[in-house]
Amino acid sequence: MRNAVLVTMAGLLLAACASTAPAPVGREAIAPVAEAWLEAAGRKDADGIAALYTTDALMLGPNRPAVSGRDGIRAWFVALPNFTRMATTLAEVEGRGDLAVARYTFEMTLELPGIPPIEERGKILQVLRQQPDGRWLIWRESFSADTSRQPGPPPRQP
């Protein structure tokens, strides 16, 4: 009887430990967010873009202050230069429980008045948070281009 009680207690302890380990998060959970972002961007739908972020989201872009919240992200998207093409590639997803990190590359074509189209490539890093209803939303985001539009330092003279 004593052995049966010990075995039962050990089994319950193991089950409790296993059930508290956060479940891994994979590409299949996060890819729909990326697809929805591209679809909304293609429609130039600023409200659709903002809805993919948490209400307390932070967007950390290059050479500017952080953008916060859905209203700030909506305004950022509206102010983007005209783009005729945008594509992302989901390169990596790692997560546990209600948090996931996703790394992307992006390519886009910007069209500005009076100059030839600009081809831009870069990278994006997102932290996504699962909501109580099961949806994944972008909580933190950082992105930058692989090329700089800033003039570099002058060449060194020998």
C-alpha positions, 0 to 999 in steps of 0.5 A, a space after each residue: 500500500 505504501 508503495 502504491 501511495 508513493 508511486 501515485 504521488 510521484 506520478 501526480 508530481 510529474 504530471 504537475 511539472 509537465 503541465 506547468 511547462 510553457 508550450 513551445 510556439 511555432 511558425 504556424 502560430 505566428 505566420 498568420 500575423 505576418 500574412 495579415 500585416 502584408 494584406 493590410 499593407 497592400 490595401 493601405 489599411 492603417 486601421 488593419 495594421 494597427 489592429 495587429 498590435 497590442 494597445 501598449 505596443 512599441 515600434 522602434 524604427 531607425 533614426 526616430 523616437 519610439 512609436 507607441 500604441 495603436 494610434 501612434 502605429 496607425 499614424 506612422 503607417 499613414 505617414 509612410 512614403 508610397 510603396 508599390 511592393 512589400 514582401 517579408 520572409 519569416 526567417 525564425 520563430 522561437 517562443 514559449 507560453 504567451 510570448 514569441 520572438 519572430 525574425 523577418 527580412 523585408 523587401 520593398 519598393 518606395 516611390 517618391 516624387 521626382 526620383 527613381 524608385 528605391 529598392 529597400 531591404 532590411 530586417 524586422 524583429 518582433 516580440 508577439 504576445 498571445 491574447 486571452 482570446 488566443 490571437 497573437 499580436 505584436 507587442 514590440 517591434 524593431 526594424 532597420 534597412 540594410 543600406 543607409 541613405 546617409 552619406 558615409 564618411 569621406 574616403 581616407 587619404 593615403 
